[in-house]
Amino acid sequence: MNGTPELKAIEALSELGFRLLAHRPIRFECGCSWERMLQHLIPLYRREGDSLFETGTDSLEIRCEYCKSNYAYSRDELRPA
């Protein structure tokens, strides 16, 4: 088996009926942001209130499970303006 890893994969999978239909670039991209997370936290804070915060803390840390970015929010930031 000679060639690039792509050719090796195509050759190995062709026995299973795999057929390459097209090439297209693959990109890892997450659309999360501090503001977008805040949009989801505000309604949750309205329902759950201060129970979202650990006792004795005034900040809440959220982690995006897709890109692993961390975002911190204070109680004041979650209260409606």
TORDREN-802749 format. One record per atom (N, C-alpha, C): residue in one letter; x, y, z; atom name. Coordinates in nm, 3 decimals. Atoms other than C-alpha are relative to their C-alpha. Layout:
BEGIN
SITE   aa         x         y         z   at
SITE    A         X         Y         Z   CA
...
This chain:
BEGIN
SITE   aa         x         y         z   at
SITE    M     0.083    -0.118     0.000    N
SITE    M     0.000     0.000     0.000   CA
SITE    M     0.088     0.123     0.000    C
SITE    N    -0.079    -0.122     0.010    N
SITE    N     0.174     0.315    -0.120   CA
SITE    N    -0.093     0.121    -0.007    C
SITE    G     0.077    -0.123     0.016    N
SITE    G     0.061     0.676    -0.116   CA
SITE    G    -0.025     0.071     0.130    C
SITE    T     0.033    -0.084    -0.115    N
SITE    T    -0.079     0.932     0.118   CA
SITE    T    -0.093    -0.073     0.096    C
SITE    P     0.096     0.061    -0.093    N
SITE    P    -0.280     0.847     0.428   CA
SITE    P    -0.142     0.000    -0.056    C
SITE    E     0.133    -0.007     0.061    N
SITE    E    -0.589     0.958     0.236   CA
SITE    E    -0.021    -0.114    -0.099    C
SITE    L     0.011     0.109     0.097    N
SITE    L    -0.522     0.711    -0.046   CA
SITE    L    -0.005    -0.136     0.068    C
SITE    K     0.003     0.127    -0.075    N
SITE    K    -0.452     0.433     0.203   CA
SITE    K    -0.137    -0.024     0.060    C
SITE    A     0.133     0.015    -0.059    N
SITE    A    -0.783     0.500     0.377   CA
SITE    A    -0.103    -0.035    -0.107    C
SITE    I     0.093     0.028     0.110    N
SITE    I    -0.973     0.503     0.046   CA
SITE    I     0.014    -0.144    -0.046    C
SITE    E    -0.025     0.137     0.044    N
SITE    E    -0.813     0.177    -0.059   CA
SITE    E    -0.054    -0.101     0.101    C
SITE    A     0.046     0.093    -0.103    N
SITE    A    -0.887     0.008     0.274   CA
SITE    A    -0.152    -0.002     0.010    C
SITE    L     0.145    -0.007    -0.014    N
SITE    L    -1.247     0.128     0.285   CA
SITE    L    -0.075    -0.040    -0.126    C
SITE    S     0.068     0.038     0.125    N
SITE    S    -1.322     0.048    -0.079   CA
SITE    S    -0.051    -0.143     0.006    C
SITE    E     0.047     0.138    -0.016    N
SITE    E    -1.355    -0.317     0.021   CA
SITE    E    -0.137    -0.005     0.068    C
SITE    L     0.129    -0.006    -0.069    N
SITE    L    -1.656    -0.211     0.232   CA
SITE    L    -0.106     0.073    -0.083    C
SITE    G     0.095    -0.071     0.086    N
SITE    G    -1.821    -0.030    -0.059   CA
SITE    G     0.014     0.151     0.008    C
SITE    F    -0.023    -0.145    -0.011    N
SITE    F    -1.683     0.314     0.029   CA
SITE    F     0.044     0.056    -0.134    C
SITE    R    -0.038    -0.068     0.122    N
SITE    R    -1.658     0.551    -0.261   CA
SITE    R     0.011     0.149     0.031    C
SITE    L    -0.021    -0.142    -0.023    N
SITE    L    -1.513     0.902    -0.236   CA
SITE    L    -0.082     0.080    -0.101    C
SITE    L     0.087    -0.077     0.088    N
SITE    L    -1.774     1.140    -0.376   CA
SITE    L     0.054     0.141    -0.026    C
SITE    A    -0.049    -0.137     0.015    N
SITE    A    -1.607     1.477    -0.318   CA
SITE    A     0.101     0.032     0.109    C
SITE    H    -0.093    -0.054    -0.099    N
SITE    H    -1.339     1.667    -0.133   CA
SITE    H    -0.056     0.132     0.050    C
SITE    R     0.033    -0.131    -0.053    N
SITE    R    -1.416     1.954     0.097   CA
SITE    R     0.080     0.022     0.128    C
SITE    P    -0.081    -0.028    -0.118    N
SITE    P    -1.219     2.128     0.370   CA
SITE    P    -0.080    -0.022     0.128    C
SITE    I     0.060     0.019    -0.132    N
SITE    I    -1.291     2.041     0.731   CA
SITE    I     0.060     0.103     0.093    C
SITE    R    -0.045    -0.105    -0.089    N
SITE    R    -1.271     2.315     0.989   CA
SITE    R    -0.063    -0.018     0.137    C
SITE    F     0.051    -0.001    -0.136    N
SITE    F    -1.307     2.317     1.365   CA
SITE    F    -0.031     0.144     0.035    C
SITE    E     0.038    -0.137    -0.033    N
SITE    E    -1.503     2.624     1.464   CA
SITE    E    -0.115    -0.004     0.099    C
SITE    C     0.106    -0.010    -0.099    N
SITE    C    -1.713     2.708     1.766   CA
SITE    C    -0.053     0.143    -0.001    C
SITE    G     0.060    -0.133     0.004    N
SITE    G    -1.955     2.998     1.767   CA
SITE    G    -0.033     0.055     0.138    C
SITE    C     0.033    -0.050    -0.133    N
SITE    C    -1.968     3.042     2.142   CA
SITE    C     0.072     0.133     0.026    C
SITE    S    -0.061    -0.125    -0.044    N
SITE    S    -1.891     3.374     2.305   CA
SITE    S    -0.055     0.032     0.139    C
SITE    W     0.047    -0.042    -0.132    N
SITE    W    -1.931     3.543     2.641   CA
SITE    W    -0.145     0.046    -0.009    C
SITE    E     0.134    -0.055     0.018    N
SITE    E    -2.241     3.722     2.511   CA
SITE    E    -0.103    -0.109    -0.029    C
SITE    R     0.094     0.108     0.032    N
SITE    R    -2.402     3.409     2.366   CA
SITE    R    -0.029    -0.087     0.121    C
SITE    M     0.022     0.078    -0.122    N
SITE    M    -2.351     3.215     2.688   CA
SITE    M    -0.089     0.078     0.096    C
SITE    L     0.080    -0.084    -0.088    N
SITE    L    -2.500     3.508     2.880   CA
SITE    L    -0.147    -0.006    -0.040    C
SITE    Q     0.139     0.009     0.048    N
SITE    Q    -2.815     3.492     2.663   CA
SITE    Q    -0.069    -0.126     0.051    C
SITE    H     0.057     0.125    -0.050    N
SITE    H    -2.865     3.133     2.781   CA
SITE    H    -0.006    -0.003     0.153    C
SITE    L    -0.005     0.001    -0.146    N
SITE    L    -2.775     3.198     3.144   CA
SITE    L    -0.108     0.087     0.064    C
SITE    I     0.097    -0.092    -0.061    N
SITE    I    -3.014     3.488     3.208   CA
SITE    I    -0.134    -0.067     0.027    C
SITE    P     0.128     0.068    -0.032    N
SITE    P    -3.337     3.284     3.170   CA
SITE    P     0.017    -0.109     0.107    C
SITE    L    -0.027     0.101    -0.102    N
SITE    L    -3.180     3.006     3.377   CA
SITE    L     0.011     0.064     0.138    C
SITE    Y    -0.013    -0.072    -0.128    N
SITE    Y    -3.089     3.256     3.648   CA
SITE    Y    -0.136     0.048     0.048    C
SITE    R     0.136    -0.043    -0.040    N
SITE    R    -3.447     3.389     3.645   CA
SITE    R    -0.077    -0.114     0.066    C
SITE    R     0.070     0.117    -0.055    N
SITE    R    -3.575     3.036     3.714   CA
SITE    R     0.066    -0.053     0.127    C
SITE    E    -0.071     0.067    -0.109    N
SITE    E    -3.305     2.905     3.947   CA
SITE    E     0.056     0.096     0.106    C
SITE    G    -0.049    -0.099    -0.095    N
SITE    G    -3.183     3.226     4.110   CA
SITE    G     0.142    -0.029     0.047    C
SITE    D    -0.134     0.010    -0.056    N
SITE    D    -2.882     3.225     4.338   CA
SITE    D     0.047    -0.144     0.023    C
SITE    S    -0.042     0.139    -0.017    N
SITE    S    -2.882     2.845     4.357   CA
SITE    S     0.104    -0.041    -0.106    C
SITE    L    -0.103     0.027     0.101    N
SITE    L    -2.661     2.858     4.044   CA
SITE    L     0.141     0.024     0.054    C
SITE    F    -0.131    -0.036    -0.057    N
SITE    F    -2.380     3.000     4.258   CA
SITE    F     0.032    -0.086     0.121    C
SITE    E    -0.043     0.072    -0.119    N
SITE    E    -2.178     2.806     4.510   CA
SITE    E    -0.010     0.095     0.120    C
SITE    T     0.013    -0.080    -0.120    N
SITE    T    -2.229     2.927     4.865   CA
SITE    T     0.126     0.083     0.023    C
SITE    G    -0.111    -0.090    -0.030    N
SITE    G    -2.012     3.228     4.942   CA
SITE    G     0.073     0.055    -0.121    C
SITE    T    -0.067    -0.053     0.120    N
SITE    T    -1.920     3.305     4.581   CA
SITE    T    -0.093     0.095    -0.074    C
SITE    D     0.076    -0.096     0.079    N
SITE    D    -2.031     3.591     4.360   CA
SITE    D     0.026    -0.015    -0.148    C
SITE    S    -0.026     0.020     0.142    N
SITE    S    -1.911     3.447     4.032   CA
SITE    S    -0.035    -0.143    -0.038    C
SITE    L     0.039     0.128     0.056    N
SITE    L    -2.015     3.161     3.811   CA
SITE    L     0.087    -0.024    -0.122    C
SITE    E    -0.083     0.032     0.116    N
SITE    E    -1.785     2.987     3.563   CA
SITE    E    -0.070    -0.106    -0.084    C
SITE    I     0.063     0.090     0.097    N
SITE    I    -1.925     2.818     3.252   CA
SITE    I     0.105    -0.043    -0.100    C
SITE    R    -0.094     0.052     0.099    N
SITE    R    -1.731     2.597     3.013   CA
SITE    R    -0.076    -0.051    -0.121    C
SITE    C     0.058     0.051     0.123    N
SITE    C    -1.824     2.538     2.651   CA
SITE    C     0.052    -0.143    -0.019    C
SITE    E    -0.041     0.140     0.015    N
SITE    E    -1.822     2.161     2.604   CA
SITE    E     0.054    -0.030    -0.139    C
SITE    Y    -0.048     0.023     0.136    N
SITE    Y    -1.743     2.198     2.235   CA
SITE    Y     0.146     0.044    -0.014    C
SITE    C    -0.136    -0.052     0.021    N
SITE    C    -1.433     2.420     2.237   CA
SITE    C     0.080     0.014     0.129    C
SITE    K    -0.063    -0.004    -0.133    N
SITE    K    -1.356     2.413     2.612   CA
SITE    K     0.038     0.141     0.047    C
SITE    S    -0.023    -0.138    -0.048    N
SITE    S    -1.355     2.795     2.647   CA
SITE    S    -0.072     0.019     0.132    C
SITE    N     0.060    -0.030    -0.130    N
SITE    N    -1.427     2.922     2.998   CA
SITE    N    -0.050     0.144     0.001    C
SITE    Y     0.059    -0.133    -0.012    N
SITE    Y    -1.652     3.218     3.073   CA
SITE    Y    -0.044     0.020     0.144    C
SITE    A     0.037    -0.032    -0.138    N
SITE    A    -1.706     3.388     3.410   CA
SITE    A    -0.106     0.110     0.000    C
SITE    Y     0.110    -0.095    -0.013    N
SITE    Y    -2.018     3.579     3.516   CA
SITE    Y    -0.021     0.033     0.146    C
SITE    S     0.033    -0.042    -0.137    N
SITE    S    -2.103     3.779     3.825   CA
SITE    S    -0.152     0.000     0.016    C
SITE    R     0.145    -0.007    -0.024    N
SITE    R    -2.445     3.792     3.989   CA
SITE    R    -0.059     0.124    -0.068    C
SITE    D     0.050    -0.123     0.061    N
SITE    D    -2.483     4.150     3.868   CA
SITE    D    -0.018    -0.013    -0.150    C
SITE    E     0.011     0.018     0.144    N
SITE    E    -2.425     4.045     3.507   CA
SITE    E    -0.120    -0.085    -0.038    C
SITE    L     0.114     0.086     0.030    N
SITE    L    -2.705     3.789     3.530   CA
SITE    L    -0.133     0.062     0.037    C
SITE    R     0.125    -0.067    -0.039    N
SITE    R    -2.959     4.023     3.689   CA
SITE    R    -0.050     0.086    -0.116    C
SITE    P     0.054    -0.082     0.108    N
SITE    P    -3.196     4.191     3.444   CA
SITE    P     0.029     0.147     0.024    C
SITE    A    -0.033    -0.143    -0.011    N
SITE    A    -3.111     4.554     3.371   CA
SITE    A    -0.123     0.082     0.033    C
